[in-house]
Amino acid sequence: MSENEEVEEILEEVKEEKKKEGRTTEAIMNIYTSFNNTLVHVTDMSGRTISKVTGGMITKHDRLKANPTIAMFIAKRISENIKDLGIRSLYIKIRAKTNSPAPGPGAHAIIKSLSREGFKIINILDTTR
């Protein structure tokens, strides 16, 4: 019985820690899209990294890294990572390659997938130089 009680105590402590972490309901999502790759980096409001997923982590085919289909899988993996922390609202910053006329094909697919997952998109900002 003492082992079971210890296990229950540890589980309660983990649940309390998750509740404390879950208080952060907003995060910043930085999306960098080029015509060769898509990178998504999620930070909390102070800039600490929460999650980072790239096209290369999803597929190993170079020609598919900037594909909107791969971008949807990136959004799915990101949403799994940040839903556990209780994050429900996102500020989104999109950046394309410098002097590029438009972001790559993955940016729109990521935003659309996240809104379908139930995240509230507070702001979308294009920070391309």
Accessible surface in RSA format (square Angstrom, percent):
REM  Atomic radii and reference values for relative SASA: ProtOr
REM  Chains: A
REM  Algorithm: Lee & Richards
REM  Probe-radius: 1.40
REM  Slices: 20
REM RES _ NUM      All-atoms   Total-Side   Main-Chain    Non-polar    All polar
REM                ABS   REL    ABS   REL    ABS   REL    ABS   REL    ABS   REL
RES MET A   1   184.10  95.3 143.51  95.0  40.59  96.6 127.49 108.4  56.60  75.0
RES SER A   2    73.04  61.7  68.11  90.9   4.92  11.3  42.23  89.9  30.81  43.2
RES GLU A   3   131.73  75.6 130.61  98.8   1.12   2.7  45.02  87.1  86.71  70.8
RES ASN A   4    90.98  62.7  89.44  86.4   1.54   3.7  15.54  37.4  75.45  72.9
RES GLU A   5   105.24  60.4 102.58  77.6   2.66   6.3  34.46  66.7  70.78  57.8
RES GLU A   6   104.23  59.8 102.76  77.7   1.47   3.5  34.11  66.0  70.12  57.3
RES VAL A   7    82.67  54.4  82.25  74.5   0.41   1.0  82.64  71.8   0.03   0.1
RES GLU A   8   103.46  59.4 101.92  77.1   1.54   3.7  31.61  61.1  71.85  58.7
RES GLU A   9   106.51  61.1 105.06  79.5   1.45   3.5  34.00  65.8  72.50  59.2
RES ILE A  10   103.03  58.6 103.03  76.8   0.00   0.0 103.03  74.2   0.00   0.0
RES LEU A  11    98.20  54.7  97.77  69.9   0.43   1.1  97.77  68.7   0.43   1.2
RES GLU A  12   102.95  59.1 101.41  76.7   1.54   3.7  32.46  62.8  70.49  57.5
RES GLU A  13    97.13  55.8  95.59  72.3   1.54   3.7  32.61  63.1  64.52  52.7
RES VAL A  14    64.25  42.3  64.24  58.2   0.01   0.0  64.24  55.8   0.01   0.0
RES LYS A  15   130.02  63.4 127.93  78.5   2.09   5.0  73.96  66.6  56.07  59.7
RES GLU A  16    98.82  56.7  97.26  73.6   1.56   3.7  29.66  57.4  69.17  56.5
RES GLU A  17   101.43  58.2 100.30  75.9   1.13   2.7  31.27  60.5  70.16  57.3
RES LYS A  18   118.92  58.0 114.30  70.1   4.62  11.0  62.27  56.0  56.65  60.3
RES LYS A  19   151.69  74.0 139.28  85.5  12.40  29.5  91.06  82.0  60.63  64.6
RES LYS A  20   133.10  64.9 120.97  74.2  12.13  28.9  67.27  60.5  65.83  70.1
RES GLU A  21    95.71  54.9  83.06  62.8  12.65  30.1  40.27  77.9  55.44  45.3
RES GLY A  22    21.60  26.6   0.00   N/A  21.60  26.6  11.88  32.6   9.72  21.8
RES ARG A  23   183.57  77.1 158.91  81.0  24.66  58.7  65.40  89.4 118.17  71.6
RES THR A  24    57.82  41.1  50.42  51.1   7.40  17.6  24.96  33.5  32.86  49.7
RES THR A  25    69.75  49.6  67.00  67.9   2.75   6.5  43.21  58.0  26.53  40.1
RES GLU A  26    58.85  33.8  57.80  43.7   1.05   2.5   9.35  18.1  49.50  40.4
RES ALA A  27     0.00   0.0   0.00   0.0   0.00   0.0   0.00   0.0   0.00   0.0
RES ILE A  28    29.86  17.0  29.86  22.2   0.00   0.0  29.86  21.5   0.00   0.0
RES MET A  29     0.16   0.1   0.16   0.1   0.00   0.0   0.16   0.1   0.00   0.0
RES ASN A  30    49.65  34.2  48.06  46.4   1.59   3.8  23.06  55.5  26.59  25.7
RES ILE A  31     1.59   0.9   0.00   0.0   1.59   3.8   0.60   0.4   0.99   2.7
RES TYR A  32    66.90  31.2  65.87  37.5   1.03   2.7  46.15  34.7  20.75  25.6
RES THR A  33     0.16   0.1   0.16   0.2   0.00   0.0   0.16   0.2   0.00   0.0
RES SER A  34    13.70  11.6  11.95  15.9   1.75   4.0   8.43  18.0   5.27   7.4
RES PHE A  35   129.66  64.9 108.71  67.3  20.95  54.5 108.93  66.0  20.73  59.3
RES ASN A  36   115.58  79.7 109.03 105.4   6.55  15.8  28.28  68.1  87.30  84.4
RES ASN A  37    38.31  26.4  38.31  37.0   0.00   0.0  11.87  28.6  26.44  25.6
RES THR A  38     0.47   0.3   0.47   0.5   0.00   0.0   0.20   0.3   0.27   0.4
RES LEU A  39    51.33  28.6  50.74  36.3   0.59   1.5  50.87  35.7   0.46   1.2
RES VAL A  40     0.52   0.3   0.36   0.3   0.16   0.4   0.52   0.5   0.00   0.0
RES HIS A  41    54.39  29.7  54.39  37.8   0.00   0.0  37.38  38.5  17.00  19.8
RES VAL A  42     0.00   0.0   0.00   0.0   0.00   0.0   0.00   0.0   0.00   0.0
RES THR A  43     9.81   7.0   9.81   9.9   0.00   0.0   6.59   8.9   3.21   4.9
RES ASP A  44    16.31  11.4  16.31  16.2   0.00   0.0   6.89  16.2   9.42   9.4
RES MET A  45    98.70  51.1  74.42  49.3  24.28  57.8  74.66  63.5  24.04  31.8
RES SER A  46    90.51  76.5  47.98  64.0  42.53  98.0  56.70 120.7  33.81  47.4
RES GLY A  47    48.21  59.5   0.00   N/A  48.21  59.5  25.69  70.5  22.53  50.5
RES ARG A  48   170.99  71.8 165.66  84.4   5.33  12.7  76.21 104.2  94.78  57.4
RES THR A  49    85.78  61.0  55.17  55.9  30.61  72.9  36.31  48.8  49.47  74.8
RES ILE A  50    46.77  26.6  15.06  11.2  31.71  76.4  19.17  13.8  27.60  74.9
RES SER A  51     9.64   8.1   2.81   3.7   6.83  15.7   8.14  17.3   1.50   2.1
RES LYS A  52   113.15  55.2  98.48  60.4  14.66  34.9  42.97  38.7  70.17  74.7
RES VAL A  53     1.80   1.2   1.80   1.6   0.00   0.0   1.80   1.6   0.00   0.0
RES THR A  54    24.11  17.1  24.11  24.4   0.00   0.0  15.95  21.4   8.16  12.3
RES GLY A  55     0.00   0.0   0.00   N/A   0.00   0.0   0.00   0.0   0.00   0.0
RES GLY A  56    15.46  19.1   0.00   N/A  15.46  19.1  14.89  40.9   0.56   1.3
RES MET A  57   100.22  51.9  78.73  52.1  21.50  51.2  73.67  62.6  26.56  35.2
RES ILE A  58    44.09  25.1  14.37  10.7  29.72  71.6  15.35  11.1  28.74  78.0
RES THR A  59    15.84  11.3  10.25  10.4   5.59  13.3  11.02  14.8   4.82   7.3
RES LYS A  60   172.22  84.0 148.44  91.1  23.78  56.6 110.63  99.6  61.59  65.6
RES HIS A  61   104.89  57.3 100.58  69.9   4.31  11.0  57.40  59.2  47.49  55.3
RES ASP A  62   109.79  76.9  94.95  94.5  14.85  35.1  36.42  85.7  73.37  73.2
RES ARG A  63   192.22  80.7 153.81  78.4  38.40  91.4  79.47 108.6 112.74  68.3
RES LEU A  64    44.67  24.9  44.67  32.0   0.00   0.0  44.67  31.4   0.00   0.0
RES LYS A  65    46.10  22.5  45.79  28.1   0.32   0.8   6.35   5.7  39.75  42.3
RES ALA A  66     9.34   8.6   8.53  13.2   0.81   1.8   8.71  12.3   0.63   1.7
RES ASN A  67    48.93  33.7  41.73  40.3   7.20  17.3  10.38  25.0  38.55  37.3
RES PRO A  68    58.03  42.3  57.88  52.8   0.16   0.6  58.03  47.9   0.00   0.0
RES THR A  69    65.31  46.4  64.66  65.5   0.65   1.6  36.64  49.2  28.67  43.3
RES ILE A  70    16.20   9.2  16.20  12.1   0.00   0.0  16.20  11.7   0.00   0.0
RES ALA A  71     0.35   0.3   0.05   0.1   0.29   0.7   0.07   0.1   0.27   0.7
RES MET A  72    91.98  47.6  88.25  58.4   3.73   8.9  56.11  47.7  35.87  47.5
RES PHE A  73   111.17  55.6 108.44  67.2   2.72   7.1 108.64  65.9   2.53   7.2
RES ILE A  74     0.04   0.0   0.04   0.0   0.00   0.0   0.04   0.0   0.00   0.0
RES ALA A  75     0.49   0.5   0.03   0.1   0.46   1.0   0.49   0.7   0.00   0.0
RES LYS A  76   102.87  50.2 101.68  62.4   1.19   2.8  59.00  53.1  43.87  46.7
RES ARG A  77    94.57  39.7  93.25  47.5   1.32   3.1  25.27  34.5  69.30  42.0
RES ILE A  78     0.41   0.2   0.41   0.3   0.00   0.0   0.41   0.3   0.00   0.0
RES SER A  79     1.67   1.4   1.64   2.2   0.03   0.1   0.03   0.1   1.64   2.3
RES GLU A  80    96.71  55.5  88.06  66.6   8.65  20.6  40.99  79.3  55.72  45.5
RES ASN A  81    63.16  43.6  52.06  50.3  11.10  26.7  13.67  32.9  49.49  47.8
RES ILE A  82     0.00   0.0   0.00   0.0   0.00   0.0   0.00   0.0   0.00   0.0
RES LYS A  83    75.68  36.9  67.59  41.5   8.09  19.3  38.57  34.7  37.11  39.5
RES ASP A  84   107.25  75.1  84.08  83.7  23.17  54.8  24.70  58.1  82.55  82.3
RES LEU A  85    53.43  29.8  52.60  37.6   0.82   2.1  53.38  37.5   0.04   0.1
RES GLY A  86    20.41  25.2   0.00   N/A  20.41  25.2  16.80  46.1   3.61   8.1
RES ILE A  87     1.59   0.9   1.59   1.2   0.00   0.0   1.59   1.1   0.00   0.0
RES ARG A  88   114.46  48.1 114.18  58.2   0.28   0.7  52.40  71.6  62.06  37.6
RES SER A  89    16.45  13.9  16.45  22.0   0.00   0.0   0.05   0.1  16.40  23.0
RES LEU A  90     0.00   0.0   0.00   0.0   0.00   0.0   0.00   0.0   0.00   0.0
RES TYR A  91    63.84  29.8  63.84  36.3   0.00   0.0  34.59  26.0  29.26  36.1
RES ILE A  92     1.44   0.8   0.00   0.0   1.44   3.5   0.00   0.0   1.44   3.9
RES LYS A  93    78.71  38.4  77.81  47.7   0.91   2.2  28.66  25.8  50.06  53.3
RES ILE A  94    15.96   9.1  15.96  11.9   0.00   0.0  15.96  11.5   0.00   0.0
RES ARG A  95    67.77  28.5  67.77  34.5   0.00   0.0  31.59  43.2  36.18  21.9
RES ALA A  96     1.14   1.0   0.97   1.5   0.16   0.4   0.97   1.4   0.16   0.4
RES LYS A  97   128.07  62.5 127.33  78.1   0.74   1.8  71.74  64.6  56.33  60.0
RES THR A  98    69.69  49.6  56.37  57.1  13.32  31.7  43.25  58.1  26.44  40.0
RES ASN A  99   136.03  93.8 101.56  98.1  34.47  83.0  35.27  84.9 100.76  97.4
RES SER A 100    24.81  21.0   7.50  10.0  17.31  39.9   9.72  20.7  15.09  21.1
RES PRO A 101   134.85  98.3  90.80  82.8  44.05 160.1 103.77  85.7  31.08 193.1
RES ALA A 102    47.94  44.1  44.02  67.9   3.92   8.9  47.68  67.1   0.26   0.7
RES PRO A 103    47.92  34.9  37.44  34.1  10.47  38.1  37.44  30.9  10.47  65.1
RES GLY A 104     6.47   8.0   0.00   N/A   6.47   8.0   0.07   0.2   6.40  14.3
RES PRO A 105    56.97  41.5  36.51  33.3  20.45  74.4  50.54  41.7   6.42  39.9
RES GLY A 106     0.03   0.0   0.00   N/A   0.03   0.0   0.00   0.0   0.03   0.1
RES ALA A 107     4.37   4.0   4.37   6.8   0.00   0.0   4.37   6.2   0.00   0.0
RES HIS A 108   132.55  72.4 128.40  89.3   4.15  10.6  96.39  99.3  36.16  42.1
RES ALA A 109    13.14  12.1   8.45  13.0   4.69  10.7  12.53  17.6   0.61   1.6
RES ILE A 110     0.45   0.3   0.45   0.3   0.00   0.0   0.45   0.3   0.00   0.0
RES ILE A 111    25.18  14.3  25.18  18.8   0.00   0.0  25.18  18.1   0.00   0.0
RES LYS A 112    98.86  48.2  94.77  58.2   4.08   9.7  48.99  44.1  49.87  53.1
RES SER A 113    18.39  15.5  14.40  19.2   3.99   9.2  12.34  26.3   6.05   8.5
RES LEU A 114     0.03   0.0   0.03   0.0   0.00   0.0   0.03   0.0   0.00   0.0
RES SER A 115    56.82  48.0  39.73  53.0  17.09  39.4  27.22  58.0  29.60  41.5
RES ARG A 116   180.42  75.8 143.20  73.0  37.22  88.6  61.01  83.4 119.41  72.4
RES GLU A 117    50.42  28.9  34.08  25.8  16.34  38.9   8.63  16.7  41.79  34.1
RES GLY A 118    57.81  71.3   0.00   N/A  57.81  71.3  34.74  95.3  23.08  51.7
RES PHE A 119     9.60   4.8   0.64   0.4   8.97  23.3   0.87   0.5   8.73  25.0
RES LYS A 120   137.83  67.2 130.78  80.2   7.05  16.8  82.02  73.8  55.81  59.4
RES ILE A 121    45.16  25.7  19.04  14.2  26.12  63.0  19.04  13.7  26.12  70.9
RES ILE A 122    66.57  37.9  36.37  27.1  30.20  72.8  39.61  28.5  26.96  73.2
RES ASN A 123    75.25  51.9  70.02  67.7   5.23  12.6  12.82  30.9  62.43  60.3
RES ILE A 124    89.40  50.9  63.69  47.4  25.71  62.0  63.69  45.9  25.71  69.8
RES LEU A 125    86.42  48.1  85.56  61.2   0.86   2.2  86.42  60.7   0.00   0.0
RES ASP A 126    89.43  62.6  62.86  62.6  26.57  62.8  31.91  75.1  57.52  57.4
RES THR A 127    49.72  35.4  36.11  36.6  13.62  32.5  38.63  51.9  11.09  16.8
RES THR A 128    41.83  29.7  15.58  15.8  26.25  62.6  15.07  20.2  26.76  40.5
RES ARG A 129   192.43  80.8 155.82  79.4  36.61  87.2  85.63 117.0 106.81  64.7
END  Absolute sums over single chains surface
CHAIN  1 A     8336.6       7183.6       1153.0       4436.2       3900.3
END  Absolute sums over all chains
TOTAL          8336.6       7183.6       1153.0       4436.2       3900.3
